């Protein structure tokens, strides 16, 4: 692995069923879109009974070597493996959405995509509004956190400065 990226967050993950995890997101007023609810009900979305501390890193395709051009999902995934980092587990997205993130923060939780309704592959995208929108959504309020499941495929182009989150290679 090249120079290790610093740990961004250490988060307790696991210990809840899918249903209880969705209820916890709702209790903390996290906005969960219909695509997220759909993939969280899929067999590929699993949760761990065991609670563990997981180290996450935050980076960009540029920092992984894609400086001057957009990388495809296939290229990005190959580089992540080549550098010794780990894809996030499906349950990591909701657990990261339960954290207190600063306003304006946004990132993609890089997992193996999960096929949702209609067969579209999806990964979690988390963002917190900054409250400075020119046309704010009157129903979402100021600074709400959203957990979305964005459509992604092998040819998707990743901007070099897109923020992504991975598991550190140090997780057991």
C-alpha positions in Angstrom: 0.0 0.0 0.0 1.2 3.5 -0.7 1.3 6.1 2.1 -1.6 5.2 4.4 -4.4 7.7 4.5 -5.3 8.9 8.0 -8.3 7.5 9.9 -11.2 9.9 9.5 -13.7 8.4 12.0 -13.9 5.4 14.3 -17.5 4.3 14.5 -19.3 1.5 16.4 -21.0 -0.6 13.9 -23.4 -3.6 14.4 -25.7 -4.9 17.0 -29.0 -4.0 15.3 -31.3 -5.8 12.8 -32.2 -4.1 9.5 -35.6 -3.0 11.0 -34.1 -1.6 14.2 -31.4 0.3 12.2 -34.1 1.9 10.1 -36.1 2.8 13.2 -33.0 4.3 14.8 -32.4 6.5 11.6 -36.1 7.7 11.8 -35.8 8.4 15.6 -32.8 10.7 14.9 -34.6 12.4 12.1 -32.4 11.1 9.4 -34.0 11.5 5.9 -33.9 8.1 4.2 -35.0 8.0 0.6 -37.1 5.2 -0.9 -34.1 3.7 -2.7 -32.3 3.4 0.5 -35.2 1.6 2.2 -35.4 -0.6 -0.9 -31.8 -1.8 -0.8 -31.8 -2.1 3.0 -34.5 -4.8 2.5 -32.5 -6.8 0.0 -30.7 -10.0 1.1 -27.3 -8.4 0.1 -27.8 -5.8 2.8 -26.7 -7.6 6.0 -26.2 -6.4 9.5 -23.8 -7.7 12.1 -25.0 -9.0 15.5 -21.5 -8.2 16.9 -20.8 -4.6 17.8 -17.3 -3.5 16.7 -15.2 -0.4 16.2 -14.6 0.3 12.5 -11.9 2.8 11.2 -13.0 4.7 8.2 -10.9 6.8 5.8 -12.1 9.7 3.7 -10.4 10.4 0.4 -11.0 11.3 -3.2 -10.2 9.6 -6.5 -7.5 12.3 -7.0 -5.7 11.1 -3.8 -5.9 7.5 -5.1 -4.1 8.5 -8.3 -6.9 9.7 -10.7 -5.8 13.3 -11.0 -6.6 14.6 -14.4 -9.6 12.6 -15.6 -12.7 11.0 -14.2 -12.2 7.3 -13.1 -14.9 4.7 -13.9 -16.3 2.7 -11.0 -14.3 -0.3 -12.4 -11.1 1.7 -12.4 -11.7 3.1 -8.9 -12.6 -0.2 -7.4 -9.4 -1.8 -8.9 -7.3 1.0 -7.4 -8.9 0.6 -3.9 -8.0 -3.1 -3.9 -4.6 -2.5 -5.3 -3.8 0.0 -2.5 -5.0 -2.4 0.2 -8.1 -0.5 1.3 -11.4 -2.2 2.0 -14.9 -1.5 0.7 -17.4 -0.5 3.3 -19.9 -3.1 4.4 -23.5 -2.4 3.4 -24.5 -1.6 7.0 -21.7 1.1 7.3 -23.8 3.6 5.3 -26.6 3.8 7.8 -24.2 3.8 10.8 -22.2 6.7 9.2 -25.5 8.5 8.7 -26.2 8.3 12.4 -23.0 10.3 13.2 -22.9 14.0 13.8 -21.6 15.5 10.5 -21.0 19.1 9.8 -23.3 21.2 7.6 -22.5 20.9 4.0 -20.7 17.6 4.3 -21.3 15.0 1.7 -19.7 11.7 0.6 -20.3 8.4 -1.1 -19.9 5.2 1.1 -18.0 2.9 -1.3 -19.5 -0.6 -1.1 -20.1 -3.4 -3.5 -23.2 -2.0 -5.2 -26.6 -3.6 -4.3 -29.2 -4.1 -7.0 -32.4 -2.3 -6.1 -35.9 -2.3 -7.6 -35.6 -2.4 -11.4 -32.1 -3.9 -11.2 -30.3 -0.6 -10.8 -27.1 -0.9 -8.7 -26.9 1.5 -5.8 -24.5 2.7 -3.1 -25.1 5.0 -0.2 -24.6 8.8 -0.5 -24.7 10.8 2.7 -25.1 14.6 2.9 -26.0 17.3 5.3 -27.6 20.4 4.0 -25.7 23.6 4.9 -28.8 25.7 5.2 -27.6 28.2 2.7 -29.5 26.9 -0.3 -30.8 29.5 -2.7 -34.1 27.6 -2.9 -34.3 25.7 0.4 -36.6 22.7 0.7 -39.4 23.9 3.0 -39.9 20.4 4.3 -36.3 19.5 5.1 -35.3 22.3 7.4 -31.8 23.6 8.1 -28.9 21.2 8.0 -30.8 17.9 7.9 -28.9 14.8 7.2 -29.8 12.6 4.2 -29.0 9.0 3.5 -29.7 8.3 -0.2 -29.0 5.3 -2.4 -27.5 6.7 -5.6 -27.6 4.7 -8.8 -24.1 3.5 -9.8 -22.7 1.3 -12.6 -19.3 0.1 -13.7 -19.0 2.9 -16.3 -20.0 5.7 -13.8 -17.5 8.5 -14.0 -16.1 9.7 -10.6 -14.9 13.3 -10.5 -11.3 13.4 -9.2 -12.5 15.5 -6.2 -15.6 13.4 -5.3 -15.5 12.6 -1.6 -15.5 8.9 -0.8 -15.4 6.8 2.4 -13.7 3.4 2.7 -12.8 1.1 5.5 -9.2 1.4 6.6 -7.0 -1.6 5.8 -6.6 -1.9 9.6 -10.0 -3.3 10.4 -10.2 -7.0 11.4 
